[in-house]
């Protein structure tokens, strides 16, 4: 139901639905996915702090949720917080070393930090 609401543009209703799911959800994978969806909704609503909190919770609930770590990295890159972004992106790359967005964001971080050799290494992986 939450995804249908989000796709229809009813993000606030989708957030309410996902919040209710969290009240009774104990499966790590379902909690991780629900928290990730909440992060995306908050990000689209412009509440980046809430989005990052939900992404962190998603990664904690289900450690295979590498895309939550990548999204945290993207937000931090946009804020110019490259070292903090790098921490999350490297964790995401450990989980899924083939993810193109993670690889690209790692290269951006290293370039922004003046570590051009490492940036080049990551670009070659992509």
C-alpha positions in Angstrom: 0.0 0.0 0.0 2.8 2.4 0.9 4.5 2.0 -2.5 1.2 2.6 -4.3 0.6 5.8 -2.4 4.2 7.0 -3.0 3.9 6.2 -6.8 0.6 8.2 -6.8 2.5 11.2 -5.3 0.9 10.8 -1.8 4.2 10.8 0.1 2.8 11.8 3.4 0.2 9.0 3.3 2.9 6.6 2.3 5.0 7.7 5.2 2.1 7.1 7.6 1.5 3.6 6.1 5.2 2.6 6.4 5.3 4.0 10.0 2.4 1.6 10.9 4.3 -1.3 9.2 7.2 -0.7 11.5 5.0 -1.1 14.6 4.5 -4.8 13.9 7.4 -5.7 11.6 10.1 -7.9 13.1 11.6 -9.4 10.0 15.0 -7.8 9.4 14.6 -7.6 5.6 11.1 -6.2 5.7 12.2 -3.6 8.4 15.2 -2.7 6.3 13.1 -2.2 3.2 10.4 -0.2 5.0 13.0 2.1 6.6 14.7 2.5 3.2 11.3 3.5 1.7 10.7 6.0 4.5 14.2 7.4 3.8 13.3 7.9 0.2 10.0 9.5 1.0 11.6 11.9 3.5 14.3 12.7 0.9 11.7 13.5 -1.7 9.8 15.7 0.8 13.0 17.6 1.4 13.6 16.5 5.0 17.2 15.2 4.5 17.9 14.8 8.2 15.0 12.5 8.6 15.9 10.7 5.4 19.5 10.1 6.7 18.1 8.9 10.0 15.8 6.4 8.3 18.6 5.2 6.0 20.9 4.6 9.0 18.1 2.6 10.7 17.6 0.7 7.4 21.3 -0.3 7.3 21.2 -1.3 11.0 18.0 -3.3 10.6 19.2 -5.2 7.5 23.0 -4.9 6.9 22.7 -6.0 3.3 20.8 -2.8 2.6 23.8 -1.2 0.8 21.6 1.3 -1.1 20.7 3.0 2.2 24.4 3.6 2.8 24.9 4.8 -0.8 22.0 7.3 -0.4 23.5 8.6 2.9 26.7 9.1 0.9 24.9 11.0 -1.8 23.3 13.4 0.7 26.6 14.0 2.4 28.3 14.7 -1.0 25.6 17.3 -1.8 26.4 18.8 1.6 30.1 18.9 0.9 30.8 16.4 3.7 33.1 14.1 1.6 34.9 12.3 4.4 31.7 11.4 6.1 30.2 10.3 2.7 33.3 8.2 2.1 32.8 6.2 5.3 29.3 5.2 4.2 30.2 4.6 0.6 33.1 2.3 1.5 30.7 0.2 3.6 28.2 0.1 0.7 31.0 -1.0 -1.6 32.0 -3.9 0.7 28.4 -5.2 0.5 28.0 -4.6 -3.3 31.3 -3.9 -5.0 29.6 -3.8 -8.4 27.1 -1.0 -7.7 27.7 1.8 -10.3 26.2 4.6 -8.2 28.4 3.7 -5.2 31.5 3.5 -7.4 30.8 6.8 -9.0 30.2 8.5 -5.6 33.4 7.0 -4.3 35.3 8.6 -7.2 33.6 11.9 -6.6 34.6 11.8 -2.9 38.2 11.0 -3.6 38.4 13.7 -6.3 36.9 16.2 -3.9 39.4 15.3 -1.2 42.3 15.6 -3.7 43.0 11.9 -3.8 43.1 11.6 -7.5 44.9 8.2 -7.7 42.1 6.6 -5.6 39.5 8.4 -7.6 41.0 7.0 -10.8 41.0 3.5 -9.3 37.3 3.7 -8.6 36.5 5.1 -12.0 38.3 2.2 -13.6 36.1 -0.2 -11.5 33.0 1.4 -12.9 
